[in-house]
Amino acid sequence: MPQIGLVSAVNLRVQCNSTYLWSSRSILGTESKDGCLQRNSLCFSGSDSMGHKLKIRSPHAMNRRLAKDFRPLKVVCIDYPRPELDNTVNYLEAAYLSSSFRASPRPTKPLEIVIAGAGLGGLSTAKYLADAGHKPILLEARDVLGGKVAAWKDDDGDWYETGLHIFFGAYPNIQNLFGELGINDRLQWKEHSMIFAMPSKPGEFSRFDFPEALPAPLNGILAILKNNEMLTWPEKVKFAIGLLPAMLGGQSYVEAQDGISVKDWMRKQGVPDRVTDEVFIAMSKALNFINPDELSMQCILIALNRFLQEKHGSKMAFLDGNPPERLCMPIVEHIESKGGEVRLNSRIKKIELNEDGSVKCFILNNGSTIEGDAFVFATPVDILKLLLPEDWKEIPYFQKLEKLVGVPVINVHIWFDRKLKNTYDHLLFSRSSLLSVYADMSVTCKEYYNPNQSMLELVFAPAEEWISRSDSEIIDATMKELATLFPDEISADQSKAKILKYHVVKTPRSVYKTVPGCEPCRPLQRSPIKGFYLAGDYTKQKYLASMEGAVLSGKLCAQAIVQDYELLVGRSQRKLAESSVV
């Protein structure tokens, strides 16, 4: 498989002594007064520190002058081809579930399903219900789509996001969704590596490189074995032995580890604490924004299972622009093309009940009411708990939700006055005490690309102690951490790289906190209340708190409604008959 994919066109100012494809200035541009060549040139989207060089050999038919002028083209950034995902078991399983909606019998009376929340869970529910021939009415409280993948444009036209969102090869329902919408080209795939900062060596990184030639899990095993900077050989051996029960016990073993934290499990299996400190602090914060002493080991084992058992499972892609426009709008357009509706600025004030305890309607903040044949809550679990009717609170299904609590997280964006060199065209695990992961979005994302200035997007976690602090305090703390990651380029006092502007996005309640013992509390999408359903990454599905989990929850919710079609139609007819009698 070729390793070089898409090429990004950018505007560069190139020093005259730098290398480029053709040396003829009449072709490339004009020389400016300062001796620089101003041109529109082709740039492979990446960073110098990736260490790749692309050498284009001149054809034999090329004349001597061209051959003489020809020089290597330095690769700035690379977009890799989409990996071969379509024949994996999980992808085919997800594709089959998607096709079941399109292939289901067309309803004689399409259901009107009112859905609260236009995050990925709600959008997914509406999309697949529309595919099945029904009419979803999607209500979003805010003026922006996306929920936990929402983003906003500032006065300068720059975007800032709720979180740093990565699309893995091990996300089969997400990958199917992109294909169904015809937007696979909007994912920018990166090299198959995981890159960690080295706190003991400021400014340096350690890599786990997955070889393309090997199948899973051999590619992952070799990636771990080849890395000698983070773990010693004795630590690797002890870690491998500790993982044997999980590898041999399969899914049943993984599910049984919900009651123990990552840190306690590691110690129980005889894995040295340094393995937890070197690798799993960063992994825990990336997966759930909390540290290993809080995170359920089940979460780590599920991630390892997906990443190590699928050849391209841990391969990462960035969206090529802002999520509301590049991902959410195509879903909305699909829903509306099938007869569904999406309404922004429609905040739910109350769930109004019938005498039998079922949902009569949603009452909005503006006083209007929305009725339907079925109702779905696809908001974060904390919002559902706030709006839960008193009559439902004693029902065990809803009582168990009390243990599911959203974790606070902060997303930081900083625009600098220069292009930072000590970075990669990839997601980076910071391994700092305050930061989880970060990326130079001016390199990794086409829409945000800037050849002259860097924009770092960073996940500040754990954030519980910081969520109430001022933006300036958070930025000051972030800059101190960045000074260790970029010692030659960034200092806490801005005596080196200077901040042009920043945005701090606080989410007091994000994905549910995956602590030990919470797995039994996750609800099925079909509730005990007839005609009322749930969607969201906290609901029962095998991908936990993630974008993939949200999309899968929406598909499972839509599936439950389609399965309940006859029941729901019967309820609507009885309700209509009763109202006509009155």
C-alpha positions in Angstrom: 0.0 0.0 0.0 1.4 3.4 -0.9 2.3 5.5 2.2 1.8 9.0 0.7 -1.7 10.1 0.1 -3.3 13.5 -0.2 -1.4 16.7 -0.9 -2.4 20.0 0.6 -1.9 23.2 -1.3 -0.7 26.1 0.9 0.8 29.5 0.4 4.5 29.5 1.5 7.3 31.9 1.8 10.4 29.8 0.9 14.0 30.9 1.5 15.9 30.9 -1.8 18.4 28.3 -0.6 15.7 25.8 0.3 14.8 22.8 -1.8 11.8 22.7 -4.1 10.5 20.7 -7.0 11.4 23.1 -9.9 14.1 25.8 -9.6 12.6 28.0 -12.3 11.4 31.1 -10.6 9.3 32.1 -13.5 7.2 29.1 -12.8 6.9 29.3 -9.0 6.6 32.9 -8.3 8.5 36.2 -7.9 11.4 37.1 -5.6 10.6 39.6 -2.9 12.8 42.4 -1.6 14.1 40.3 1.3 15.4 37.6 -0.9 12.6 35.2 -0.3 10.5 33.6 -3.0 6.8 34.2 -2.7 4.8 31.4 -4.3 1.9 29.1 -4.2 3.5 25.7 -3.8 2.4 22.2 -3.0 3.0 21.2 0.5 2.5 17.7 2.1 0.7 18.5 5.3 3.3 17.6 8.2 6.2 18.6 10.3 10.0 18.7 9.9 10.4 16.5 13.0 8.6 13.6 11.3 12.0 12.9 9.7 10.6 11.8 6.3 12.1 13.0 3.0 10.3 12.5 -0.3 12.8 12.2 -3.2 11.2 12.5 -6.6 13.5 11.0 -9.3 13.5 12.7 -12.7 12.3 10.6 -15.6 15.0 9.4 -18.0 13.4 11.6 -20.7 14.0 14.7 -18.7 16.6 17.0 -20.2 19.9 17.6 -18.5 19.0 21.1 -17.3 15.9 19.9 -15.5 17.8 17.0 -14.0 20.5 19.3 -12.8 17.9 21.7 -11.3 16.0 18.9 -9.6 16.3 18.6 -5.8 14.6 16.6 -3.1 11.3 18.0 -1.9 11.1 18.3 1.9 8.0 16.7 3.2 6.2 19.1 5.6 3.1 16.9 6.2 1.6 13.7 5.0 -2.0 12.5 4.8 -2.0 8.7 4.6 -4.5 6.7 2.5 -7.6 5.4 4.2 -6.7 2.0 5.8 -8.4 -1.2 4.6 -11.2 -1.4 7.1 -14.1 -2.6 5.0 -13.5 -6.3 5.4 -12.9 -6.4 9.2 -15.5 -8.3 11.3 -16.5 -5.3 13.3 -16.9 -3.1 10.2 -19.1 -5.7 8.5 -21.2 -6.1 11.6 -21.7 -2.3 11.8 -22.5 -2.2 8.0 -25.1 -5.0 8.5 -26.8 -3.0 11.2 -26.8 0.1 9.0 -28.3 -1.8 6.1 -31.1 -3.3 8.3 -32.7 0.2 8.5 -32.7 0.7 4.8 -33.9 -2.8 4.2 -36.7 -2.8 6.8 -40.3 -2.8 5.5 -41.6 0.7 4.7 -44.0 1.7 7.5 -47.7 2.2 6.4 -47.8 5.1 9.0 -44.3 6.6 9.6 -43.7 7.3 13.3 -43.0 10.9 14.4 -40.1 10.5 16.9 -39.1 13.5 19.0 -35.4 13.4 19.9 -33.8 15.7 22.5 -30.1 16.5 21.8 -28.3 17.0 18.5 -25.0 15.4 19.6 -23.7 12.3 17.7 -26.1 10.1 19.7 -29.2 12.1 18.7 -28.0 12.7 15.1 -27.3 9.0 14.7 -30.7 8.0 16.1 -32.4 10.5 13.7 -30.4 9.4 10.7 -31.2 5.7 11.0 -34.8 6.3 11.9 -35.1 8.4 8.7 -33.4 5.5 6.8 -36.1 3.2 8.1 -38.8 5.5 6.7 -39.8 7.3 9.9 -39.9 11.1 10.7 -37.5 12.2 13.4 -37.9 15.6 14.9 -34.6 16.5 16.4 -34.5 19.3 19.1 -31.2 21.0 20.1 -31.1 23.4 23.0 -28.2 25.4 21.7 -27.6 27.2 18.4 -24.9 24.8 17.3 -24.9 21.1 16.3 -22.7 18.4 17.7 -23.1 18.3 21.5 -19.7 17.2 22.8 -18.2 17.7 19.3 -19.6 21.3 19.0 -17.4 24.1 17.8 -17.7 27.9 17.3 -16.2 30.5 15.1 -14.7 33.6 16.7 -14.6 37.2 15.4 -11.5 36.4 13.4 -13.1 33.5 11.6 -11.1 30.9 13.5 -12.8 27.8 15.0 -12.5 26.6 18.6 -13.9 23.2 19.7 -15.4 21.4 22.7 -12.7 18.8 22.5 -9.8 17.3 20.5 -11.5 14.6 18.4 -9.7 11.6 17.0 -11.3 9.0 14.7 -9.8 5.6 15.1 -9.7 2.7 12.7 -11.4 0.7 15.6 -14.5 2.9 15.2 -16.5 0.7 12.8 -19.9 2.5 13.2 -18.2 5.9 12.7 -16.4 4.7 9.7 -19.6 3.3 8.2 -21.4 6.6 8.9 -18.7 8.5 6.9 -19.1 6.1 4.0 -22.9 6.2 4.1 -22.7 10.0 3.9 -20.1 10.0 1.1 -17.6 12.0 3.2 -14.7 9.5 3.7 -12.4 12.0 2.1 -12.9 14.3 5.1 -10.8 12.1 7.4 -7.1 12.9 7.3 -5.4 9.7 8.2 -2.0 9.9 10.0 0.9 7.5 10.2 0.3 4.5 12.3 2.1 5.6 15.4 1.4 6.6 19.0 3.7 9.4 20.1 4.5 10.3 23.8 6.3 13.3 25.2 9.2 12.5 27.5 9.0 14.5 30.7 12.5 13.4 31.8 13.8 14.7 28.4 12.2 18.0 27.7 11.4 18.5 24.1 11.9 14.8 23.1 9.3 12.2 22.1 9.1 8.4 22.2 7.2 6.5 19.6 5.3 3.3 19.2 5.4 2.6 15.4 3.0 -0.1 14.1 4.5 -1.8 11.0 2.2 -2.0 8.0 3.5 -5.4 6.9 2.4 -7.3 10.0 -1.2 -8.3 11.0 -2.7 -7.7 14.4 -1.7 -8.3 17.1 1.9 -8.8 15.9 2.1 -5.2 14.6 1.2 -3.9 18.1 3.5 -6.3 19.9 6.4 -5.3 17.7 5.6 -1.6 18.3 5.8 -2.2 22.0 9.0 -4.3 21.8 10.8 -1.8 19.6 10.2 1.1 22.1 13.1 1.0 24.6 12.8 4.6 25.8 9.6 4.3 28.0 9.8 0.7 29.3 12.7 -1.6 30.1 12.7 -5.2 28.9 11.9 -6.6 32.4 8.9 -4.2 32.6 7.7 -5.3 29.2 7.9 -9.0 30.2 6.0 -8.4 33.5 3.4 -6.3 31.7 2.9 -9.0 29.0 2.5 -11.7 31.7 0.1 -9.5 33.6 -2.0 -9.1 30.4 -2.2 -12.9 29.7 -5.5 -13.4 31.7 -7.1 -10.7 29.6 -5.9 -12.2 26.3 -6.9 -15.7 27.3 -10.1 -14.9 29.1 -11.7 -12.9 26.3 -14.7 -10.6 26.7 -16.1 -12.3 29.8 -12.8 -11.5 31.6 -12.8 -7.9 30.4 -16.3 -7.3 31.6 -15.4 -8.8 35.0 -12.7 -6.1 35.5 -15.2 -3.3 35.9 -15.0 -3.4 39.6 -11.2 -2.6 39.9 -9.2 0.5 39.0 -6.4 0.5 36.5 -3.8 1.1 39.2 -5.1 -1.7 41.5 -5.4 -4.1 38.6 -1.8 -3.5 37.6 -0.5 -4.1 41.1 -2.7 -7.2 41.4 -1.1 -8.6 38.2 2.4 -7.8 39.4 2.9 -5.1 36.8 5.5 -2.5 38.0 4.1 0.9 39.0 6.5 2.5 36.5 4.5 0.9 33.6 1.4 2.7 34.9 3.3 5.9 35.3 5.0 5.8 31.9 2.1 4.6 29.8 -1.3 4.3 31.5 -1.5 7.7 33.1 -1.5 9.2 29.6 -3.8 6.6 28.3 -6.3 7.0 31.1 -6.5 10.7 30.7 -6.9 10.4 27.0 -9.7 7.8 27.3 -11.7 9.3 30.2 -9.9 12.5 31.4 -9.1 10.9 34.8 -6.1 9.2 36.3 -5.5 5.4 36.7 -6.4 5.3 40.3 -10.0 6.3 39.4 -10.5 4.7 36.0 -12.1 1.3 35.7 -9.7 -1.3 34.2 -12.5 -2.5 31.9 -12.1 0.7 30.0 -8.4 0.1 29.4 -8.9 -3.5 28.4 -11.6 -2.7 25.9 -9.3 -0.1 24.3 -6.4 -2.5 24.2 -8.6 -5.2 22.8 -9.7 -2.9 19.9 -6.3 -1.4 19.3 -4.3 -4.7 19.4 -6.8 -7.1 17.8 -7.5 -5.0 14.7 -4.6 -4.2 12.4 -5.7 -0.6 11.9 -7.5 -0.3 15.2 -5.1 2.3 16.7 -4.6 4.2 13.4 -5.8 7.8 13.8 -7.5 10.3 11.6 -8.3 14.0 12.1 -11.4 15.6 10.6 -10.4 18.0 7.9 -12.3 20.9 9.5 -14.8 21.9 12.2 -17.1 19.1 13.3 -20.5 21.0 13.0 -20.0 21.8 9.3 -17.8 18.9 8.2 -19.5 16.0 10.1 -22.8 17.1 11.6 -24.3 19.1 8.7 -24.1 16.1 6.3 -26.1 14.1 8.8 -28.7 16.9 9.1 -28.9 17.2 5.3 -29.5 13.4 5.1 -32.2 13.5 7.8 -34.0 16.4 6.1 -33.7 14.8 2.7 -35.7 11.9 4.1 -38.4 14.2 5.6 -37.1 14.6 9.1 -36.6 17.9 10.9 -33.7 19.5 13.0 -34.5 22.5 15.1 -31.9 24.5 17.0 -32.6 26.8 20.0 -35.2 24.3 21.2 -34.4 23.8 24.9 -36.6 21.3 26.8 -38.0 22.7 30.1 -40.1 19.7 31.2 -41.2 16.2 30.3 -45.0 16.2 30.5 -46.6 12.9 31.4 -49.9 11.2 30.7 -51.9 9.7 33.6 -50.4 6.3 32.9 -46.8 7.7 33.4 -45.9 7.7 29.7 -44.7 10.8 27.9 -47.4 13.2 26.7 -45.1 15.8 25.2 -41.9 17.8 25.7 -42.5 21.4 26.9 -39.9 23.9 25.6 -38.6 26.9 27.3 -40.6 29.2 25.1 -43.8 27.5 26.3 -44.5 25.5 23.1 -45.1 21.7 23.2 -43.9 19.0 20.9 -45.9 15.7 20.7 -44.9 12.5 18.9 -45.4 8.8 18.7 -42.2 8.1 20.6 -39.6 10.2 22.5 -35.9 9.9 22.8 -33.5 11.6 25.2 -30.1 11.8 23.6 -28.6 14.4 26.0 -25.7 13.8 28.4 -26.9 11.8 31.4 -26.6 14.8 33.8 -29.2 16.7 31.8 -31.6 13.8 31.8 -31.3 13.4 35.5 -32.2 17.1 35.9 -35.3 16.8 33.8 -36.4 13.3 35.1 -40.1 13.4 36.1 -40.7 12.7 39.8 -42.9 9.8 39.0 -40.0 8.0 37.4 -37.3 8.5 40.0 -38.2 5.4 42.0 -38.0 3.1 39.0 -34.7 1.0 39.3 -33.9 1.7 35.6 -33.6 5.4 36.4 -32.4 5.1 40.0 -29.2 3.4 38.7 -28.4 6.6 36.7 -27.3 8.3 39.9 -23.9 6.7 39.8 -23.3 7.9 36.2 -21.8 11.4 36.5 -20.2 13.5 33.7 -16.5 14.2 34.2 -15.3 17.8 33.9 -12.9 18.6 31.1 -11.3 21.7 29.6 -10.2 22.3 26.0 -7.6 24.9 25.4 -6.7 26.6 22.1 -3.6 28.9 21.9 -2.6 30.8 18.7 1.1 31.6 18.7 3.0 34.3 16.8 5.2 31.8 15.1 5.4 28.2 13.7 6.5 25.8 16.3 9.1 23.2 15.2 9.0 20.7 18.0 5.7 19.0 17.0 4.3 16.4 14.6 1.5 16.0 12.2 -0.2 13.7 14.7 -1.9 13.4 18.1 0.6 13.8 20.9 0.3 12.4 24.5 1.7 15.1 26.6 2.3 13.0 29.8 2.3 16.2 31.9 0.4 16.5 35.2 -2.2 18.9 33.8 -2.4 18.1 30.1 -3.8 14.9 28.5 -3.2 15.1 24.7 -2.6 17.9 22.2 -2.0 18.6 18.6 -0.8 21.5 16.4 -4.0 21.9 14.5 -2.3 24.4 12.1 -0.5 21.3 10.8 -2.9 18.4 11.3 -6.1 19.9 10.0 -6.6 21.3 6.5 -9.2 24.0 7.4 -7.0 25.2 10.3 -3.7 25.0 8.3 -1.4 28.0 8.7 2.2 27.9 7.3 3.4 30.8 9.5 1.7 30.3 12.9 0.9 27.4 15.2 -2.4 26.8 16.9 -2.2 24.2 19.7 -5.3 22.5 20.9 -4.9 20.9 24.2 -7.0 18.8 26.6 -6.6 20.0 30.1 -7.2 16.9 32.4 -8.0 16.0 35.1 -9.9 19.2 35.3 -12.0 18.9 38.5 -9.8 21.3 40.5 -9.6 23.7 37.6 -13.0 23.9 36.1 -14.0 26.9 38.3 -10.8 28.8 37.9 -10.4 31.8 35.5 -9.3 31.4 31.9 -6.1 33.3 32.6 -5.1 31.0 35.4 -5.7 28.0 33.1 -3.6 29.6 30.3 -0.8 30.4 32.8 -0.7 26.8 34.0 -0.8 25.5 30.4 2.1 27.7 29.3 4.2 26.3 32.2 3.5 22.8 31.0 4.2 23.8 27.4 7.6 25.2 28.4 8.7 21.7 29.2 7.4 20.3 25.9 8.9 23.2 23.8 11.9 24.3 25.9 13.6 26.0 23.0 10.5 27.7 21.7 8.1 28.4 24.6 8.6 30.0 28.0 6.0 30.6 30.7 6.6 34.3 30.6 6.2 34.5 26.8 9.7 35.8 26.3 9.9 33.3 23.4 6.8 32.4 21.5 4.0 34.9 22.2 0.3 34.2 22.5 -1.7 36.0 19.9 -5.1 34.9 21.4 -6.6 31.9 23.1 -10.0 30.2 23.8 -10.8 28.1 26.8 -13.8 25.8 26.5 -15.1 24.4 29.8 -17.4 21.4 29.9 -18.4 20.8 33.6 -20.1 17.5 32.7 -18.6 15.7 29.7 -18.6 12.0 29.1 -19.6 9.8 32.0 -16.8 9.1 34.5 -15.9 5.5 34.0 -15.1 4.5 37.6 -15.2 1.0 38.9 -18.7 -0.4 39.4 -20.6 1.9 37.0 -21.0 -0.7 34.2 -24.2 -2.3 35.7 -25.7 1.2 35.9 -25.6 1.9 32.2 -29.1 1.7 30.8 -30.4 -0.1 27.8 -31.7 2.2 25.0 -35.3 0.9 25.5 -36.6 2.2 28.8 -39.4 0.6 30.9 -41.6 3.6 30.0 -43.5 2.7 26.8 -42.5 4.9 24.0 -39.5 6.5 25.8 -35.9 5.7 24.8 -32.4 6.8 25.5 -29.3 7.4 23.4 -25.9 8.6 24.3 -22.4 7.2 25.0 -23.4 6.4 28.6 -26.1 3.9 27.5 -25.3 0.3 27.1 -23.0 -0.5 24.2 -19.5 -1.9 23.8 -17.5 1.2 23.0 -17.9 3.1 26.3 -17.6 6.9 26.4 -16.6 7.8 22.9 -17.8 9.2 19.6 -18.1 5.6 18.4 -20.1 4.7 21.5 -22.5 7.7 20.9 -23.1 6.7 17.2 -23.6 3.0 18.1 -26.0 4.0 20.9 -28.1 5.9 18.3 -28.2 2.9 16.0 -29.3 0.7 18.9 -31.9 3.2 19.9 -33.3 3.4 16.4 -33.3 -0.4 16.2 -35.4 -0.6 19.4 -37.9 1.9 18.0 -38.2 0.1 14.6 -38.7 -3.2 16.5 -41.4 -1.6 18.6 -43.2 -0.2 15.6 -46.5 -2.1 16.0 -46.7 -1.3 19.7 -46.0 2.4 19.1 -48.6 2.6 16.3 -51.2 0.9 18.5 -50.5 3.4 21.3 -50.9 6.3 19.0 -54.1 5.0 17.6 -55.6 4.5 21.1 -54.4 7.9 22.1 -56.1 9.5 19.1 -59.3 7.5 19.7 -59.4 8.7 23.4 -58.8 12.3 22.4 -61.6 12.2 19.8 -64.0 10.8 22.4 -63.3 13.6 24.8 
